[in-house]
Amino acid sequence: MFRTLAAVLAGTFIYVLISFAFGRDGLWADMQLREQKRLLNSRTEEIQRINNSLELEYVALKKDPDVIAAFARKLGYVRLGEKIVRINGLVPAEQFSFEAGTPLVIAEPFSLPEWFCKVSGFLMFFVVYSYLCLEDIKRKICDLRDMKAGRPHGRRSGAKGASL
């Protein structure tokens, strides 16, 4: 009974330990998910800043005539009576870049499969159970040798505390 209980306890402990540390909902997967959350939060803050900037630009383009005129000049428009002088070889001061951003691919966190955790627990059960069975057999063999040698049960010659 003790062998079975000790082996079951050891197997269950290993299963729980591996599942808790490396399983689907374990610490390792949780750490990976927290890192993904941090990346998403930073990306969300960046998008919010861009959105706020575009909102201000939109309001200014909608209501401020000086901003509208400056933006139109950047696009190459002129007022009546103005002339455009283009100089070859000069790079424009500002290029418009309307980049939507880089897509962030969220990956499923890596973890050990459940079957691996269970197999590890069963293996630990069998190892501990086998070890305890072998120890019991070894003890019984030593007891048989002691009985054949005429020594009292459980006492070996040279053992500490043996009475003469």
Stockholm file with secondary structure:
# STOCKHOLM 1.0

chainA/1-164         MFRTLAAVLAGTFIYVLISFAFGRDGLWADMQLREQKRLLNSRTEEIQRINNSLELEYVALKKDPDVIAAFARKLGYVRLGEKIVRINGLVPAEQFSFEAGTPLVIAEPFSLPEWFCKVSGFLMFFVVYSYLCLEDIKRKICDLRDMKAGRPHGRRSGAKGASL
#=GR chainA/1-164 SS CHHHHHHHHHHHHHHHHHHHHHSTTSHHHHHHHHHHHHHHHHHHHHHHHHHHHHHHHHHHHHHCHHHHHHHHHHTTCCCTTCCCCCCTTCCCSCCCCCCCCCCCCCCCCCCCCHHHHHHHHHHHHHHHHHHHHHHHHHHHHHHHHHHHTTCCTTCCTTCTTCCC
#=GC SS_cons         CHHHHHHHHHHHHHHHHHHHHHSTTSHHHHHHHHHHHHHHHHHHHHHHHHHHHHHHHHHHHHHCHHHHHHHHHHTTCCCTTCCCCCCTTCCCSCCCCCCCCCCCCCCCCCCCCHHHHHHHHHHHHHHHHHHHHHHHHHHHHHHHHHHHTTCCTTCCTTCTTCCC
//
